[in-house]
Amino acid sequence: MNLPSHGANPHQLYERIGLPVPKMWIDFSVNTNPYSLPLSAWPTQAEFCRWAMEYPDPDASELVSYLARSERVSKEQLFIGNGASQCIYLLAQLFSRKRIGIAEPTFSEYRRACEANGCSIFSIVSDEESDWTYEQSKLLEFLEQVDVFFFCHPNNPTGTVMKKEQLYSLLEAADQANTFVVIDEAFYHFWLEAFTAIEWIDLFPRLIVIRSLTKMYHLAGARIGYIVANEEIIQKVKALQPPWSVSQVAQRLALHFLPMNEFVAHTKRMIACERERIKAVLQETGYYVSPSVVNFYLLRASHLSTEKLLYDLLKEGMIPRHTMNFYSLDGKYLRLAVKTKEENDQLLHVLTRWSR
């Protein structure tokens, strides 16, 4: 069955599965911030109109300056893209025809982008039995066999992370092997006790970090993300980017929302609290839940059909993310977002009733 490649496509999912769309539904397939900002926190209509009529700054200079200060890097170490997805595709173009290593299961666009650019793809795979971790010796050996290594951290769809010292050891090994490491930190902002690889940018010249601003700041439609890397890599990526890729609306919205630190801190706390509450209820009910640190998790119904659970949830208006196109998962799990308490309670009611 040809299911949508990503979440946040509820009507398309219902159509392809052959089910009618219910009158009321909640989209647990989309993993953006569930806590909305009041309209008073948004720019005015006049500001939106003005931004829409203006050509964007092709260098996103003001946004680059802001991020350079907040991330404690130089402006020359920053690249602004049309969402993290453009950053991924430009890096795949930069590394065209190289040997690409991917830590899987993970976000499918690394593989898709690299295959489109003639790369050879190699995988190192974790699983539920290993708690979605990688044996360090095998991982370090794997790094010697590839030119570029893509690593999602925190990982999508498992929500899992490495210990800080393990990630540092990985970067040391990659540096010795002359292997580039691309760390996708798209969900960094949802991680309560987060650390970032950006702090090691000056230590490892082949380290590249991708960030998304669409998830936390309600900018999925505006599309904006960035890369932090050494100056040489940034210049090469800039040379591949089409002009005016990042709209004036996206740049101004990012500058408007980025200073809202308390909103981010509040979201992190609420997500962490809800995630642990959900996990406790589901595990007590007999489900497997991945050890996530962010705003989504993998779910498996023990001894019951995941495909049937997918259908039954859709009939109830609870929309999960299938895992058919996550390499090595083969649809055995569902990915579910952590949303507001009221929404999570509705999901829990359906899941606990279904498992009996």
Contacts in CASP RR format, 6 or more apart in sequence:
PFRMAT RR
TARGET T0000
AUTHOR 0000-0000-0000
METHOD contacts of the structure
MODEL  1
MNLPSHGANPHQLYERIGLPVPKMWIDFSVNTNPYSLPLSAWPTQAEFCR
WAMEYPDPDASELVSYLARSERVSKEQLFIGNGASQCIYLLAQLFSRKRI
GIAEPTFSEYRRACEANGCSIFSIVSDEESDWTYEQSKLLEFLEQVDVFF
FCHPNNPTGTVMKKEQLYSLLEAADQANTFVVIDEAFYHFWLEAFTAIEW
IDLFPRLIVIRSLTKMYHLAGARIGYIVANEEIIQKVKALQPPWSVSQVA
QRLALHFLPMNEFVAHTKRMIACERERIKAVLQETGYYVSPSVVNFYLLR
ASHLSTEKLLYDLLKEGMIPRHTMNFYSLDGKYLRLAVKTKEENDQLLHV
LTRWSR
1 16 0 8 1.000
1 17 0 8 1.000
1 324 0 8 1.000
2 16 0 8 1.000
3 13 0 8 1.000
3 16 0 8 1.000
3 17 0 8 1.000
3 322 0 8 1.000
3 324 0 8 1.000
3 325 0 8 1.000
4 12 0 8 1.000
4 13 0 8 1.000
4 16 0 8 1.000
5 108 0 8 1.000
5 325 0 8 1.000
7 13 0 8 1.000
7 27 0 8 1.000
7 29 0 8 1.000
7 30 0 8 1.000
7 321 0 8 1.000
8 27 0 8 1.000
8 29 0 8 1.000
8 30 0 8 1.000
8 32 0 8 1.000
8 220 0 8 1.000
9 29 0 8 1.000
10 21 0 8 1.000
10 25 0 8 1.000
10 27 0 8 1.000
10 29 0 8 1.000
10 319 0 8 1.000
11 21 0 8 1.000
13 29 0 8 1.000
13 314 0 8 1.000
13 319 0 8 1.000
13 322 0 8 1.000
14 20 0 8 1.000
14 21 0 8 1.000
14 314 0 8 1.000
17 311 0 8 1.000
17 314 0 8 1.000
19 311 0 8 1.000
19 314 0 8 1.000
19 315 0 8 1.000
22 315 0 8 1.000
22 316 0 8 1.000
22 317 0 8 1.000
24 317 0 8 1.000
25 317 0 8 1.000
25 318 0 8 1.000
25 319 0 8 1.000
26 317 0 8 1.000
26 318 0 8 1.000
26 319 0 8 1.000
26 339 0 8 1.000
26 343 0 8 1.000
26 346 0 8 1.000
26 347 0 8 1.000
27 319 0 8 1.000
27 337 0 8 1.000
28 318 0 8 1.000
28 319 0 8 1.000
28 320 0 8 1.000
28 321 0 8 1.000
28 336 0 8 1.000
28 337 0 8 1.000
28 339 0 8 1.000
28 343 0 8 1.000
28 347 0 8 1.000
29 319 0 8 1.000
29 320 0 8 1.000
29 321 0 8 1.000
29 335 0 8 1.000
29 337 0 8 1.000
30 220 0 8 1.000
30 337 0 8 1.000
31 156 0 8 1.000
31 187 0 8 1.000
31 215 0 8 1.000
31 295 0 8 1.000
31 296 0 8 1.000
31 321 0 8 1.000
31 335 0 8 1.000
31 337 0 8 1.000
32 214 0 8 1.000
32 215 0 8 1.000
32 216 0 8 1.000
32 218 0 8 1.000
32 220 0 8 1.000
33 190 0 8 1.000
33 215 0 8 1.000
33 216 0 8 1.000
33 217 0 8 1.000
33 218 0 8 1.000
33 267 0 8 1.000
33 295 0 8 1.000
34 271 0 8 1.000
34 295 0 8 1.000
34 337 0 8 1.000
34 338 0 8 1.000
34 339 0 8 1.000
34 340 0 8 1.000
34 343 0 8 1.000
35 263 0 8 1.000
35 266 0 8 1.000
35 267 0 8 1.000
35 270 0 8 1.000
35 340 0 8 1.000
36 218 0 8 1.000
37 218 0 8 1.000
37 257 0 8 1.000
37 260 0 8 1.000
37 263 0 8 1.000
41 260 0 8 1.000
42 256 0 8 1.000
43 51 0 8 1.000
43 252 0 8 1.000
43 253 0 8 1.000
43 256 0 8 1.000
47 252 0 8 1.000
48 249 0 8 1.000
51 247 0 8 1.000
51 248 0 8 1.000
51 249 0 8 1.000
51 252 0 8 1.000
52 248 0 8 1.000
52 249 0 8 1.000
54 248 0 8 1.000
55 244 0 8 1.000
55 248 0 8 1.000
56 244 0 8 1.000
56 246 0 8 1.000
56 247 0 8 1.000
56 248 0 8 1.000
56 250 0 8 1.000
56 251 0 8 1.000
57 248 0 8 1.000
57 251 0 8 1.000
58 243 0 8 1.000
58 244 0 8 1.000
60 80 0 8 1.000
60 81 0 8 1.000
60 246 0 8 1.000
60 251 0 8 1.000
62 251 0 8 1.000
62 255 0 8 1.000
63 80 0 8 1.000
63 251 0 8 1.000
63 254 0 8 1.000
63 255 0 8 1.000
64 75 0 8 1.000
64 78 0 8 1.000
64 80 0 8 1.000
65 75 0 8 1.000
66 255 0 8 1.000
66 258 0 8 1.000
67 73 0 8 1.000
67 78 0 8 1.000
67 80 0 8 1.000
67 226 0 8 1.000
67 258 0 8 1.000
68 74 0 8 1.000
68 75 0 8 1.000
68 77 0 8 1.000
68 78 0 8 1.000
70 258 0 8 1.000
71 78 0 8 1.000
71 198 0 8 1.000
71 228 0 8 1.000
72 198 0 8 1.000
72 199 0 8 1.000
73 198 0 8 1.000
73 201 0 8 1.000
73 228 0 8 1.000
74 231 0 8 1.000
76 231 0 8 1.000
76 234 0 8 1.000
77 201 0 8 1.000
77 228 0 8 1.000
77 229 0 8 1.000
77 230 0 8 1.000
77 231 0 8 1.000
77 234 0 8 1.000
78 226 0 8 1.000
78 227 0 8 1.000
78 228 0 8 1.000
78 234 0 8 1.000
79 87 0 8 1.000
79 226 0 8 1.000
79 227 0 8 1.000
79 229 0 8 1.000
79 234 0 8 1.000
79 237 0 8 1.000
79 238 0 8 1.000
79 241 0 8 1.000
80 224 0 8 1.000
80 225 0 8 1.000
80 226 0 8 1.000
80 246 0 8 1.000
80 251 0 8 1.000
81 87 0 8 1.000
81 90 0 8 1.000
81 224 0 8 1.000
81 225 0 8 1.000
81 226 0 8 1.000
81 227 0 8 1.000
81 241 0 8 1.000
81 245 0 8 1.000
81 246 0 8 1.000
82 223 0 8 1.000
82 224 0 8 1.000
82 225 0 8 1.000
82 245 0 8 1.000
82 246 0 8 1.000
82 250 0 8 1.000
83 212 0 8 1.000
83 213 0 8 1.000
83 214 0 8 1.000
83 223 0 8 1.000
83 224 0 8 1.000
83 225 0 8 1.000
84 184 0 8 1.000
84 186 0 8 1.000
84 210 0 8 1.000
84 211 0 8 1.000
84 212 0 8 1.000
84 214 0 8 1.000
84 225 0 8 1.000
85 109 0 8 1.000
85 223 0 8 1.000
86 223 0 8 1.000
86 225 0 8 1.000
86 241 0 8 1.000
86 245 0 8 1.000
87 210 0 8 1.000
87 225 0 8 1.000
87 226 0 8 1.000
87 227 0 8 1.000
87 237 0 8 1.000
88 109 0 8 1.000
88 110 0 8 1.000
88 113 0 8 1.000
88 184 0 8 1.000
88 210 0 8 1.000
89 109 0 8 1.000
89 113 0 8 1.000
89 116 0 8 1.000
90 237 0 8 1.000
90 240 0 8 1.000
90 241 0 8 1.000
91 113 0 8 1.000
91 148 0 8 1.000
91 182 0 8 1.000
91 208 0 8 1.000
91 210 0 8 1.000
91 227 0 8 1.000
91 237 0 8 1.000
92 100 0 8 1.000
92 110 0 8 1.000
92 113 0 8 1.000
92 114 0 8 1.000
92 116 0 8 1.000
92 117 0 8 1.000
92 119 0 8 1.000
93 117 0 8 1.000
93 240 0 8 1.000
94 233 0 8 1.000
94 236 0 8 1.000
94 237 0 8 1.000
94 240 0 8 1.000
95 114 0 8 1.000
95 117 0 8 1.000
95 119 0 8 1.000
95 147 0 8 1.000
95 148 0 8 1.000
95 180 0 8 1.000
96 117 0 8 1.000
96 118 0 8 1.000
96 119 0 8 1.000
97 117 0 8 1.000
97 118 0 8 1.000
97 119 0 8 1.000
97 120 0 8 1.000
98 119 0 8 1.000
98 120 0 8 1.000
98 146 0 8 1.000
98 147 0 8 1.000
98 148 0 8 1.000
99 119 0 8 1.000
99 120 0 8 1.000
99 122 0 8 1.000
99 145 0 8 1.000
99 146 0 8 1.000
99 147 0 8 1.000
99 148 0 8 1.000
100 110 0 8 1.000
100 114 0 8 1.000
100 119 0 8 1.000
100 120 0 8 1.000
100 121 0 8 1.000
100 122 0 8 1.000
100 146 0 8 1.000
100 147 0 8 1.000
100 148 0 8 1.000
100 149 0 8 1.000
100 150 0 8 1.000
101 121 0 8 1.000
101 122 0 8 1.000
101 123 0 8 1.000
101 124 0 8 1.000
101 142 0 8 1.000
101 146 0 8 1.000
101 148 0 8 1.000
101 149 0 8 1.000
101 150 0 8 1.000
102 110 0 8 1.000
102 111 0 8 1.000
102 114 0 8 1.000
102 121 0 8 1.000
102 122 0 8 1.000
102 123 0 8 1.000
102 124 0 8 1.000
102 149 0 8 1.000
102 150 0 8 1.000
102 327 0 8 1.000
103 123 0 8 1.000
103 124 0 8 1.000
103 126 0 8 1.000
103 134 0 8 1.000
103 139 0 8 1.000
103 149 0 8 1.000
103 150 0 8 1.000
103 151 0 8 1.000
103 152 0 8 1.000
103 155 0 8 1.000
104 123 0 8 1.000
104 124 0 8 1.000
104 125 0 8 1.000
104 126 0 8 1.000
104 326 0 8 1.000
104 327 0 8 1.000
104 328 0 8 1.000
105 125 0 8 1.000
105 126 0 8 1.000
105 157 0 8 1.000
105 158 0 8 1.000
105 323 0 8 1.000
105 326 0 8 1.000
105 327 0 8 1.000
105 328 0 8 1.000
105 329 0 8 1.000
106 150 0 8 1.000
106 151 0 8 1.000
106 152 0 8 1.000
106 155 0 8 1.000
106 156 0 8 1.000
106 157 0 8 1.000
106 326 0 8 1.000
106 327 0 8 1.000
107 152 0 8 1.000
107 156 0 8 1.000
107 157 0 8 1.000
107 184 0 8 1.000
107 186 0 8 1.000
108 325 0 8 1.000
108 326 0 8 1.000
108 327 0 8 1.000
110 150 0 8 1.000
110 152 0 8 1.000
110 182 0 8 1.000
110 184 0 8 1.000
111 121 0 8 1.000
111 327 0 8 1.000
114 121 0 8 1.000
114 150 0 8 1.000
115 121 0 8 1.000
122 142 0 8 1.000
122 145 0 8 1.000
122 146 0 8 1.000
123 327 0 8 1.000
123 328 0 8 1.000
124 134 0 8 1.000
124 138 0 8 1.000
124 139 0 8 1.000
124 142 0 8 1.000
125 327 0 8 1.000
125 328 0 8 1.000
126 132 0 8 1.000
126 133 0 8 1.000
126 134 0 8 1.000
126 158 0 8 1.000
127 328 0 8 1.000
128 288 0 8 1.000
128 290 0 8 1.000
128 300 0 8 1.000
131 160 0 8 1.000
131 291 0 8 1.000
132 155 0 8 1.000
132 158 0 8 1.000
132 159 0 8 1.000
132 160 0 8 1.000
132 290 0 8 1.000
132 291 0 8 1.000
133 160 0 8 1.000
133 162 0 8 1.000
136 166 0 8 1.000
136 169 0 8 1.000
139 170 0 8 1.000
140 169 0 8 1.000
140 170 0 8 1.000
140 173 0 8 1.000
142 149 0 8 1.000
143 149 0 8 1.000
143 170 0 8 1.000
143 173 0 8 1.000
143 174 0 8 1.000
143 177 0 8 1.000
143 179 0 8 1.000
144 173 0 8 1.000
144 177 0 8 1.000
144 179 0 8 1.000
146 179 0 8 1.000
147 179 0 8 1.000
147 180 0 8 1.000
148 179 0 8 1.000
148 180 0 8 1.000
148 181 0 8 1.000
148 182 0 8 1.000
149 174 0 8 1.000
149 179 0 8 1.000
149 180 0 8 1.000
149 181 0 8 1.000
149 182 0 8 1.000
150 182 0 8 1.000
150 184 0 8 1.000
151 170 0 8 1.000
151 181 0 8 1.000
151 182 0 8 1.000
151 183 0 8 1.000
151 184 0 8 1.000
152 183 0 8 1.000
152 184 0 8 1.000
152 186 0 8 1.000
153 161 0 8 1.000
153 162 0 8 1.000
153 167 0 8 1.000
153 183 0 8 1.000
153 184 0 8 1.000
153 185 0 8 1.000
153 197 0 8 1.000
154 160 0 8 1.000
154 161 0 8 1.000
154 185 0 8 1.000
154 187 0 8 1.000
154 188 0 8 1.000
154 190 0 8 1.000
154 191 0 8 1.000
154 292 0 8 1.000
154 293 0 8 1.000
154 294 0 8 1.000
155 161 0 8 1.000
156 186 0 8 1.000
156 187 0 8 1.000
156 296 0 8 1.000
157 296 0 8 1.000
157 298 0 8 1.000
157 321 0 8 1.000
157 323 0 8 1.000
157 326 0 8 1.000
157 329 0 8 1.000
157 333 0 8 1.000
157 335 0 8 1.000
158 290 0 8 1.000
158 291 0 8 1.000
158 292 0 8 1.000
158 297 0 8 1.000
158 298 0 8 1.000
159 187 0 8 1.000
159 290 0 8 1.000
159 291 0 8 1.000
159 292 0 8 1.000
159 293 0 8 1.000
159 294 0 8 1.000
159 296 0 8 1.000
159 297 0 8 1.000
159 298 0 8 1.000
160 290 0 8 1.000
160 291 0 8 1.000
160 292 0 8 1.000
160 293 0 8 1.000
161 191 0 8 1.000
161 293 0 8 1.000
162 170 0 8 1.000
164 195 0 8 1.000
167 197 0 8 1.000
168 200 0 8 1.000
170 181 0 8 1.000
171 181 0 8 1.000
171 197 0 8 1.000
171 200 0 8 1.000
171 203 0 8 1.000
171 204 0 8 1.000
171 207 0 8 1.000
172 204 0 8 1.000
174 180 0 8 1.000
174 181 0 8 1.000
174 204 0 8 1.000
174 206 0 8 1.000
174 207 0 8 1.000
175 204 0 8 1.000
175 205 0 8 1.000
175 206 0 8 1.000
178 206 0 8 1.000
179 206 0 8 1.000
180 206 0 8 1.000
180 207 0 8 1.000
180 208 0 8 1.000
181 204 0 8 1.000
181 206 0 8 1.000
181 207 0 8 1.000
181 208 0 8 1.000
182 208 0 8 1.000
182 209 0 8 1.000
182 210 0 8 1.000
183 197 0 8 1.000
183 207 0 8 1.000
183 208 0 8 1.000
183 209 0 8 1.000
183 210 0 8 1.000
184 210 0 8 1.000
185 196 0 8 1.000
185 197 0 8 1.000
185 198 0 8 1.000
185 209 0 8 1.000
185 210 0 8 1.000
185 211 0 8 1.000
186 210 0 8 1.000
186 211 0 8 1.000
186 212 0 8 1.000
186 215 0 8 1.000
187 212 0 8 1.000
187 215 0 8 1.000
187 294 0 8 1.000
187 295 0 8 1.000
188 194 0 8 1.000
188 196 0 8 1.000
188 211 0 8 1.000
189 215 0 8 1.000
189 216 0 8 1.000
189 264 0 8 1.000
189 267 0 8 1.000
189 268 0 8 1.000
190 215 0 8 1.000
190 216 0 8 1.000
190 267 0 8 1.000
190 268 0 8 1.000
190 271 0 8 1.000
190 294 0 8 1.000
190 295 0 8 1.000
191 268 0 8 1.000
191 293 0 8 1.000
191 294 0 8 1.000
192 268 0 8 1.000
192 269 0 8 1.000
192 271 0 8 1.000
192 272 0 8 1.000
192 293 0 8 1.000
193 293 0 8 1.000
196 209 0 8 1.000
197 207 0 8 1.000
197 209 0 8 1.000
198 209 0 8 1.000
198 228 0 8 1.000
200 207 0 8 1.000
201 207 0 8 1.000
201 209 0 8 1.000
201 228 0 8 1.000
201 229 0 8 1.000
201 230 0 8 1.000
205 230 0 8 1.000
207 229 0 8 1.000
207 230 0 8 1.000
208 227 0 8 1.000
208 228 0 8 1.000
208 229 0 8 1.000
208 233 0 8 1.000
209 227 0 8 1.000
209 228 0 8 1.000
209 229 0 8 1.000
210 225 0 8 1.000
210 226 0 8 1.000
210 227 0 8 1.000
211 225 0 8 1.000
211 226 0 8 1.000
211 227 0 8 1.000
211 228 0 8 1.000
212 224 0 8 1.000
212 225 0 8 1.000
213 219 0 8 1.000
213 224 0 8 1.000
213 225 0 8 1.000
213 226 0 8 1.000
213 254 0 8 1.000
213 257 0 8 1.000
213 258 0 8 1.000
214 220 0 8 1.000
214 221 0 8 1.000
214 222 0 8 1.000
214 223 0 8 1.000
214 224 0 8 1.000
214 225 0 8 1.000
215 295 0 8 1.000
216 264 0 8 1.000
216 267 0 8 1.000
217 253 0 8 1.000
217 254 0 8 1.000
217 257 0 8 1.000
217 258 0 8 1.000
217 260 0 8 1.000
218 257 0 8 1.000
219 250 0 8 1.000
219 253 0 8 1.000
219 254 0 8 1.000
219 257 0 8 1.000
222 247 0 8 1.000
222 249 0 8 1.000
222 250 0 8 1.000
222 253 0 8 1.000
222 254 0 8 1.000
223 246 0 8 1.000
223 247 0 8 1.000
223 250 0 8 1.000
224 246 0 8 1.000
224 250 0 8 1.000
224 251 0 8 1.000
224 253 0 8 1.000
224 254 0 8 1.000
227 233 0 8 1.000
227 234 0 8 1.000
227 237 0 8 1.000
229 237 0 8 1.000
257 263 0 8 1.000
271 294 0 8 1.000
271 295 0 8 1.000
271 338 0 8 1.000
272 293 0 8 1.000
274 338 0 8 1.000
274 339 0 8 1.000
274 340 0 8 1.000
274 341 0 8 1.000
274 344 0 8 1.000
275 292 0 8 1.000
275 294 0 8 1.000
275 295 0 8 1.000
275 297 0 8 1.000
275 338 0 8 1.000
277 344 0 8 1.000
278 289 0 8 1.000
278 297 0 8 1.000
278 338 0 8 1.000
278 344 0 8 1.000
278 347 0 8 1.000
278 348 0 8 1.000
279 289 0 8 1.000
279 297 0 8 1.000
281 348 0 8 1.000
281 352 0 8 1.000
282 289 0 8 1.000
282 299 0 8 1.000
282 348 0 8 1.000
282 351 0 8 1.000
283 289 0 8 1.000
285 351 0 8 1.000
285 352 0 8 1.000
285 355 0 8 1.000
286 302 0 8 1.000
286 355 0 8 1.000
287 299 0 8 1.000
287 300 0 8 1.000
287 301 0 8 1.000
287 302 0 8 1.000
287 351 0 8 1.000
287 355 0 8 1.000
288 298 0 8 1.000
288 299 0 8 1.000
288 300 0 8 1.000
288 301 0 8 1.000
288 302 0 8 1.000
289 297 0 8 1.000
289 298 0 8 1.000
289 299 0 8 1.000
290 297 0 8 1.000
290 298 0 8 1.000
290 299 0 8 1.000
290 333 0 8 1.000
292 298 0 8 1.000
295 337 0 8 1.000
295 338 0 8 1.000
296 321 0 8 1.000
296 335 0 8 1.000
296 336 0 8 1.000
296 337 0 8 1.000
296 338 0 8 1.000
297 335 0 8 1.000
297 336 0 8 1.000
297 338 0 8 1.000
298 323 0 8 1.000
298 333 0 8 1.000
298 334 0 8 1.000
298 335 0 8 1.000
299 320 0 8 1.000
299 333 0 8 1.000
299 334 0 8 1.000
299 335 0 8 1.000
299 336 0 8 1.000
299 351 0 8 1.000
300 306 0 8 1.000
300 332 0 8 1.000
300 333 0 8 1.000
300 334 0 8 1.000
301 309 0 8 1.000
301 354 0 8 1.000
301 355 0 8 1.000
304 355 0 8 1.000
306 331 0 8 1.000
306 332 0 8 1.000
306 333 0 8 1.000
306 334 0 8 1.000
307 331 0 8 1.000
309 320 0 8 1.000
309 334 0 8 1.000
309 354 0 8 1.000
310 320 0 8 1.000
310 322 0 8 1.000
310 334 0 8 1.000
312 350 0 8 1.000
312 354 0 8 1.000
313 319 0 8 1.000
313 320 0 8 1.000
313 334 0 8 1.000
313 350 0 8 1.000
313 351 0 8 1.000
313 354 0 8 1.000
314 320 0 8 1.000
316 350 0 8 1.000
318 346 0 8 1.000
318 347 0 8 1.000
318 350 0 8 1.000
320 334 0 8 1.000
320 335 0 8 1.000
320 336 0 8 1.000
321 334 0 8 1.000
321 335 0 8 1.000
321 336 0 8 1.000
321 337 0 8 1.000
322 331 0 8 1.000
322 334 0 8 1.000
322 335 0 8 1.000
323 329 0 8 1.000
323 330 0 8 1.000
323 331 0 8 1.000
323 332 0 8 1.000
323 333 0 8 1.000
323 334 0 8 1.000
323 335 0 8 1.000
324 330 0 8 1.000
324 331 0 8 1.000
336 347 0 8 1.000
338 344 0 8 1.000
339 347 0 8 1.000
END
